[in-house]
Amino acid sequence: MSQLDGILRIGDTVLWRGCFGTESEQPVKVKRMEVTATPRTKYGDEVESVAWSVVRENRVILDLDNGHWCYAEQIAPYEEKQTIELTGG
């Protein structure tokens, strides 16, 4: 799904940095999200979607398809690059 509309949804692919943001980015899918009242709080209210502005405030906890959870500061939007095949004429 596109994240260009400013909304992060369950099932979206994001770029995640493990080890609290110190590892290299890798694409992962969001399985579950909770929005918290304050930044970097571990528990919040479960949601299906959230505005990227709330993610940037670091008020989202995410469960990922790689078995890890993370704070919002550890993710970034991911847009798959489309490959265009050129043919000679």
N, C-alpha and C positions, 0 to 999 in steps of 0.2 A: 504494500500500500504506500502511496505517496505521503510524505510528511510535509509537503509544500503548503498545505492548508493550515499549518501551525498547530496540528493536533497529533499527539502520540497515542497510538491505540494498541491494545493487546494484539499480538500477532505481527506487529511491525518489526522490521529488522533495524537494529541500531549498531553503531560502533561502540564497543565496550573496551575499557582498559581495566584489566584485572589488577589485583594487589593494591586496591585503593587508588587506582589511577596511574600507577607507575609502570605497568607493563605496556607492550605494544597493542595497538587497536586490533580488534577482530570483530567481524560481523556476528551478531547473535540475535535471536528473536525474543521479544518480550512475552513472558507467559502470564505475569501477574503484576499489578501495580497497587501501591497504597500512597495516598496523598497525606502528608503530615502537616501539622499546624505550624511547625517551625523548621528551619533548615537542619538537616542531618539528624533528625529524630528517627528512631528505628521503627516505630509503629504508627499507623495512620488508618485512614478509611479506604477500603478497597474500591477501585474504580475500573471502568472499562476503557476510558480515554481521559486524557488530560492535555491541557494547553502546554505548548513548549515553553511559554513564559513561566509557568509554575515549575517545570523541569529546571529551567535556568536559575530559579531561586533555590535550587537544591532541596525541594520539598516533596520529592518522590522517591520511594523505595521500590526497586524492581526485582522480580524473580525472572531469571533468564533460562533459555532452553539448554544451556550448557551446565546446569546444575548449580550455578552461583546466584547470589543476590548482590545488589549493588546500590549505592547512593546515586542520585541523579547526576552528580558532578562527574561520574565515571562514564557517562554515555554522551554520544553526539548523534545527530541525524545521519542517516545512511541512505544514499540514493544509488541504486545499481546503475552502472554505466551500461548503456546499450551499445552493442557491437554492430557496426554497419559494414556489410560486406560489399566491397567494390569489385565490379567485374570489368574486365577489359572489353573493348568494343571493336 
